[in-house]
Amino acid sequence: MAKSQPDLLYIGVGGHAVAIDPSTGTELWRTKLKASTFVTIYRAGSGLFAGAGGELFRLDPASGDVLWSNKLKGLGMGLVAFTSSDEVASFAALQAQRAAVAAAT
């Protein structure tokens, strides 16, 4: 049975974006982005974004295909940093709420 895209683990390593099945550790796809060794990854809704060597990429979460890229001209070749996702913030808020309920009982 194929995993749905939200169930996949996306990592950046060695100039690549990689999709992993978290239950088996199986690599599902690998996309070379740049010669940079450090790749940042950001998942927002149905979008998957990666930063490498000062360039921003939008990837297809199912295949790893590059949908578009932006060289971010004039900003150098450094690290592309992303904000945290709303899903992470929502999860943290839910955990805090559960802890408060548990403490009250």
N, C-alpha and C positions, 0 to 999 in steps of 0.2 A: 504494500500500500504506500503510495507516494505521500510524503510529508507536505503539509500546507506550508507556504512560505513563512508565516509567523512562527512556526515551530522550528525553523532552522537557526543554527548558530552561525553568525557571520564574523569572520576575523580578518585582520590585516596583518600580513607577515611577509617579509622579504620582497617588497615591491608588488605583492599580490593581494587581491581580495579573494577570500575563500569561503565557500558555504560548506558547513558540516552538519550532518545529522547528529543531534546531541544524544540520541539514545544508543547509537552504534559507533559513533566516531568516524563514520564513513565520509570521505570527502565527496561532495556532489558536483562541485565545479570550482575552477580556479581561473582567475583573470589577472594577467600581467598588466599593471598600470603604468609604472615608470621604473627607472633604474633605482629610485629611492628605496631604501630598505624599510623605512617606517611608513606604514599605511594606517590612517585612522578610518573608522567606519561609523556611520550613523544611520539608524533605521527610524524613519518617520512615516507612520501610517503604511501606505503601500510603497513608499519610496525607499530606496537603498542608495546611500551616498558614501563616497570614499574620497579621502584626501591623500595625495602623495606628491612629494617634491614641489609643493606650492600650487598644485593643480587640483581642481575639484572635478569629480566624476559622478554621474548618475548611472547606476547599474540596474539591470533587470534582475530582481531578486530570484527569479526562477532559473535563469540561465547564466547570469553573470555578464551578459553582453553589455558593453558600454553604450548607453542611450545618448549621452552628450557629455562634453567636458568643457571646462572653463579654465583657461591658463592663469586667471587672476593677475593679468599683466600689471606690472609696476609694484607687485607685493613681494617679489623675491621667490626663492625656491624652498621656503621653510615648511614647517609643520602646519597643517590645516587642522584647527581645533574646532570641535562641534559642542554645542550646548547639550545638556542632558535632555532626554526625551520626556514628553508628557506621560508616557506609559510608566517610566521609572518613578516619576513624581507621584502618579496616581497609586502605584504599588506601595510606595513608602507611606503615603497617607493612609491607605487601607491597613497596613501593618500597624501603624501608630494607633489607629482607631481600635483595632482588635486587642492590642496590648492594654489600652485604657479600659475596655470592657472587661477583660480578664482580671485586671487589677481591682476593679470595682466589685467583682463577685467573690 
